[in-house]
Amino acid sequence: MHIKKIVIQGFKTYKNTTVIDDLSPGHNVVVGRNGSGKSNFFAAIRFVLSDQYTRMSKEERQGLIHEGSGSVLSAYVEIIFDNSDGRFPTGRPEVVIRRTIGLKKDDFSLDGKSSTRVDVMQLLESAGFSKSNPYYIVPQGRITSLTNAKDSERLNLLKEVAGAQVFENKLRESQKEMTKTKNQRDKIDEMLVFIEDRLSDLNSEKDELKDFQDLERDKKIYEYKLYDHELNGITTAIEEIESDYQNATENAERFIENMEKGETAVAELTKSIDTIESELKLLKIDRQQNVSIVDEISKTLYDKKATLSELRENLETQQETIKTSEKAFQKLEKERAENERLTSLKKPNVDKLRATQKDLETQISTLKTKQNLLYSKQGRYSKFNSKKERDTWIKSQIKGHQSEKNDKLSETQANKNQLQTYTEELSSLSGKLNQLEQLMNGPQIQGEIEKLEQQIASVKAEMTAENDNRKTIWRETGRCENIVASLKGDLTKAERDVATTMDRQLNNGLQAVERIKKSLGLTGVYGTLGELIDVNSKYRTAVEVIAGNQLFQVVVDNDETASALMNELIRQKAGRVTFMPLNRLKPKQHTYPDTQDCVPLIKKIAYPQDIEKAVLQVFGKTIVTMDLARGYELSKEFNLSAITLDGDKAEKKGLLTGGYVDNKKSRIEAMKLKKIKLAELKDKEAEFLRLKMEDDKKGQQIVKLNDELSKLHTQMDKVITQKKELRLKYSNLLAEKFKIEDYISILQDQITDAETFISTIDTKIHDLEGELGTEFQEGLAQTQKEELQTINKKLSQLESLLSSTMDQLYVEESELRELEIELSESIIPRLHEIMKRTKSKSDADFDQEIQKLTEEVENLNEQHSEATIAADSNTATIDAKTRELRDLKENLEKINTQQKKLIRSFENFQKNSERSMAKRQVLLKRRDESQAKIRQLGTLPDAAFDENYDFDRDVLLKRLNEVTDGLEKFSHVNRKALEQFLNFTKQRDSLVERRKELDNSEESIVDLMKHLSERKNEAIDKTFSEVASAFTDVFEKLVPKGTGRLIMQKKTGDSQAAGGDEDDEVMNDEQADEEGIENYSGVSIQVSFNSKSDEQQRIEQLSGGQKSLCAIALILAIQKSDPAPFYLFDEIDANLDTQYRTAVANMIHELSANAQFICTTFRPEMLQVANKFFGVSFNNKISSVSEIDQSFALGFVEGEQKRA
């Protein structure tokens, strides 16, 4: 056996995983610089194999764990042994021992399995690692301490190696046992003296006791007979009470049966009452809704009828208005025709008069010009003195007139241009006015208005329909909401009924499972087993008894779902639930009896195919039988469980259970009702949600229609505003037209006046040019005078004619203007208004609306009638249901009254039964007392059962008194004298025997102690002889020229030497036995390094190197005496001289043939003979070990020596 491999991680300087593999079974050497971790390597091996690192504090454990950068929290050392020789009794070729240490742990493992330190140390001892010989591991300092050890310390070492401590422990235990034996023997002697004295006293009391016992026997006989008489009477009374109780019990069963029937009837009536009350609630809701519908329809019908009446009145009003409008229209048409006729007549006259006015004004202007010329000519002649002066003036006048003419021509041309512009504007305005008139009175705007009115009416109709639909939805929603509230109450009641069949923790857990299922979105949760199965009421009791609380176990698809639910339940602390993962269930297949008097329970249960495993797991091993006896036979024969319809059960192991089962509290029925109510509630809640969604949808549609209606109204307002704007624009344009016409008229007048002025100027220029160059005269010529007179006369006539013409023109223009204003501002607008009024609604439109409203009124009348009939039907049904409810409540009250009577009767029965049972209990107590008294009499004599003693009670009492009087004479007698005599005799014999055993035990203990002392001395002597002999041999091999020996020192000053001269004093065996090891005081060492015959020196007289060699020789001698499987030596050759290091190296190498050596050294001598070499390096405060070759190891050691 040897170490094959060492693995170190986190231990001291070995932070990383360090593997020392392929160690040699012979001699291994480890080299490395000081502080690199060699000693830590040896400490790691000692950490696993020795008892040094035990009971460590937290700080000490921390000191063993690497503390550098990136420190670790734990460390371990693992040693792998080659066990091919089988020294470890494990039966395996390798043995792996690991020790792991942390701040709060210190664990061992053996071959990968957890183990204890004691087990590991015992295994090491079985392989040869002796606790008494700790020198198979020699750390640094051990050689020095052994070198400087005193003789007494070496003696203690020798005792430890010899195993003397074991013998001393056994001797101490033997001494304690011998002291205990002596104490027990002394107590026994005291007891024997007491017993002998007591036996002497009891022997004299035996005769008197015999007479006393005869009287005592007679007393027992008479007392027994009296007690027996009393017992028989009590037994007869008990039997009578039990018979009466049996009859009463049968009557009570009938009471219970009647009460159960009554409770069943009460339950059925209560269920019927609850059903009718629910129906009444719904009927009242329906009636309220129907009444609301009737009221709503009545209101709508009233509004529709009022609208219809208003339409008819409007139709009549419109028809009358149309007739009146037609007359007015005809009258206005006539007025317009007359206006147009008069206008057509007036306009030519006005034009003619205007032309006449213009012509007359022109003539008058021409004549006035000539008149003025003549008058000026007549006046000029008096101004001038000569022709030249006159001609000069004329020329200046011509020039001035020519300038005036030019100015007037320019002004006239500007006016003509302006007139042209105004004429074009007037033409444009006329076109625009025509267009505006067509837009205002044409079909486009009116058609758009009519279209918008139709769209608004359509949207309003659609909104009305949507509102009606929404009201219907509201009614349905209200009804559904009331039903949901009712179902929630029913569900709450059903949940309470289910909760009463289980404990609170389970109920809380099941509720939590439902919440967790929804929150996590788990799809593999099927529900409780009781909810998932369906069973006929005939087999319900059997199913509930067989399943028990398994009905509440939750069926899930797999264990992952179950784990998720359980983790949440634990986290929320929400109760306790058992799960049935289908992937883990493996129900057994059972063979059922092929007989008619039983049926497998599984065949009477309906369930989804998905949960078949769960149902088979619970119910697959059960059959239903008609009676319990047959069920017991079948259960034993087929290894099944059997149950009756009443719930009595026979198990396959022979256990029979049964009794009363309260069928009124059925778990399955409660869970089924809960499931039904839950399903109904879900359906109604879904319907309620659907109605709410429809209501929201309708609301959105109505909002949309309202928005559309608002848009249409906005468009209508826009069109109407547009029409108003067109009217305003038309009025503005018309006013502007009239204004331009006035401007044109003014411009035309200005142009005419300018043309007349120009003509006058031309005339003046012509006359002045004609006068220029004529003879100078002082006055007018006769012809000129005549012309002037003619002009004056004609001017007077023309002016008079012009005045009359202008007066006539003013009248005609005024009349024409009044006609035009009347036509444009009165007749035409009134015609348009009448046309619009007559076009607003036709009779057909009114007829269509009236027909539509009439149909709506008829439909509303039908709906009103139907709703009224429905409300009346609801009322009739409610009345009928109310009467039925009243009858049911009366029946329930009657049954409750009967139940109360039955309960009172049953309570009376209970009281009577309790009194009978109380009396029975008293009698039973008296019977027990009588039986106890008989038992207290003890063993009865045979005469007690003899008929000769069967006397009357009085005779028995008399004889009993006589015997009692006789016994009074023996009041002083010791009634237990005989018994005590026998007991003391038995105790005496037992104590005598026990004393003999203690004497023998003391002799054995004395022999054992003597033997242990001898063995201890022999072991020490033998060990000393072996170690001393081995020391001499080893020392002579290490120092061939010298010799050495060990000397046992005695307290007397003498000594025992081994391997010494014949002259030395040697103790013989008898002296050893007499004196013992207690006379030894120490072990000394005497050596000679130069001669085998010279006087030897004691170790205190040697140099340091020689002392170290002696210590090494002693260690190797001990190992030869008590060899170990392998050795660990840490720098044992550090203080030796060169020749001794070589000798020690050769010695170790020689010993390595039979044992493994692992050594560290700084010297080359040991490297010369080793088999394997390992180097320890240290980098960044982390040590590591690697295998190296011999040359590298030698080079390293030589380098270190040079550095030193």
Buried (B, 14 or more C-beta within 10 A) or exposed (E): BBBBBBBBBBBBBBBEEBBBEEBBBBBBBBBBBEEBBBBBBBBBBBBBBBEEBEEBEEEEBBEBBBEEEEEBEBBBBBBBBBBEEEBBEBEEEBBBBBBBBBEEEBBBBBBEEEBEBEEBBEBBEEBBBBEBBBBBBBBBEBBBEBBEBEBEBBBBBBBBBBBBBBBBEBBEBBEEBBEEBEEBBEEBEEBBEEBEEBBEEBEEBEEBBEEBEEBBBBBBBBBBBBBBBBBEBBBEBBEEBBEBBEEBBEEBEEBBEBBEBBBEBBEEBEEBBEEBBBBBBBBBBBBBBBBBBBEBBBEBBEEBBEBBEEBEEBBEEBEEBBEEBEEBBEEBEEBBEEBEEBBEBBBEBBEEBBEBBBEBBBBBBBBBBBBBBBBEBBEBEEEBEEBEEBBEBBEEBBEEBEEBBEEBBEBBEBBBEBBEBBEEBBEEBEEBBEBBBEBBBEEEBBEBBEBBBEBBEEBEEBBEEBEEBBBBBBBBBBBBBBBBEBBBEBBEBBBEBBBEBBEEEBBBBBBBBEEBBEEEEBEBBBBBBBBBBEBEEEBBBBBBBBBEEBBBBBBBBEBEBBEBBBEBBEEEEBBBBBBBBBBEBEBEEBEBBEEEEBBBBBEBBEBEEEBBBBBBBBBBBBBBBEBBEBBBBBBBEBEBBBBBBBBBBBBBEEEBEBEEBEBEEBBBBBBBBBBEBBEBBEEBBEBBEBBBEBBEEBEEBBEEBEEBBEEBEEBBEEBEEBBEEBBEBBEEBBEBBBEBEEBBEBBBEBBBBBBBBBBBBBBBBEBBEEBBEEEEEEEBEEEBEEBBEEBEEBBEEBBEBBEEBBEBBEEBBEBBEEBBEBBEEBBBEBBEBBEEBBEEBEEEEBEEBBEEBBEBBEEBBEBBEBBBEBBEBBBEBBEEBEEBBEEBBEBBEEBBEBBEEBBEBBEEBBEEBEEBBEEBEEBBEBBEBBEEBBEEBEEBEEEBEEEEBEBEEEEBBEBBEBBBEBBEEBEEBBEEBBEBBEBBEEBBEEBEEBBEEBEEBBEBBEEBBEEBBBBBBBBBBEBBBBBBBBBBBBBBBBBEEBBBBBBBBBEEEEBBBBBBEEEBEEBEEEEBBEBBBEBBBBBBBBBBBEEEEEEBBEBEEBEEBBBBBBBBBBBBBBBBBBBBBBBBBBBBBBBBBEEBBBBBBBBBBEBBEEBBBBBBBBBBBBBBBBBBBBBBEBEEEBBBBEBBEBEEBBBBBEEBEEEE
